[in-house]
């Protein structure tokens, strides 16, 4: 486990501790110690890691997962087994549309949910594309659990993604739609070395989504709820005209 700020100070200048510096430090740490797994290099990705399968397997034992009917999981490689167990358990699986270009979610629909190798294929990046159906923004959806990846995450639930902001924006849109609430649990699946004792609080803004649980290959951490930040919707003042232009569905949320 990385030792929080001690690790940050070792790896970065004290005057230059930024989210980007922390990301680069974690990516390099994973690569240098051969913890990273395909696809490599993990730079600029939600990194896949050795032990991701074991980490995801722990999710099936959590009450939050057992009681969930609809689960939203990001499409990255380290969460592949989480997508598989969601389908295997007969739950509804929603995956975000890549870069939110043509919508918010796709629903994964296996051609034959009784056959495990089909479920495994549906849980892959290719399967997510081939066996999915877009979900209309007008469709009333209740999401019971969110599973996302991280580059770094603290035991207080502070999360750093790969830097593009899509996970935070997806959450904001889900709140706008009423698909989730502040009580909807969020789980992040990471390697133990991506878990920090703490992260500088000043690096995080009101748009950053915190996580409630961290699952690694060796343990499950319940995060400190006092640090929880769950945006109630889209914060338009933080979106540039360029960003809005890149994501046309944002216009459908304007009132």
HELIX and SHEET records of a PDB file:
HELIX    1   1 UNK A    4  UNK A   11  1                                   8    
HELIX    2   2 UNK A   14  UNK A   16  5                                   3    
HELIX    3   3 UNK A   19  UNK A   32  1                                  14    
HELIX    4   4 UNK A   52  UNK A   59  1                                   8    
HELIX    5   5 UNK A   63  UNK A   66  1                                   4    
HELIX    6   6 UNK A   77  UNK A   79  5                                   3    
HELIX    7   7 UNK A   80  UNK A   88  1                                   9    
HELIX    8   8 UNK A   98  UNK A  100  5                                   3    
HELIX    9   9 UNK A  116  UNK A  122  1                                   7    
HELIX   10  10 UNK A  125  UNK A  130  1                                   6    
HELIX   11  11 UNK A  166  UNK A  177  1                                  12    
HELIX   12  12 UNK A  192  UNK A  194  5                                   3    
HELIX   13  13 UNK A  201  UNK A  203  5                                   3    
HELIX   14  14 UNK A  225  UNK A  227  5                                   3    
HELIX   15  15 UNK A  236  UNK A  238  5                                   3    
HELIX   16  16 UNK A  241  UNK A  246  1                                   6    
HELIX   17  17 UNK A  248  UNK A  253  5                                   6    
SHEET    1   A 8 UNK A 132  UNK A 135  0                                        
SHEET    2   A 8 UNK A 105  UNK A 108 -1                                        
SHEET    3   A 8 UNK A  92  UNK A  96 -1                                        
SHEET    4   A 8 UNK A  70  UNK A  73  1                                        
SHEET    5   A 8 UNK A 145  UNK A 149  1                                        
SHEET    6   A 8 UNK A 185  UNK A 189  1                                        
SHEET    7   A 8 UNK A 213  UNK A 215  1                                        
SHEET    8   A 8 UNK A 220  UNK A 222 -1                                        
SHEET    1   B 3 UNK A 159  UNK A 160  0                                        
SHEET    2   B 3 UNK A 152  UNK A 154 -1                                        
SHEET    3   B 3 UNK A 195  UNK A 196  1                                        
END                                                                             
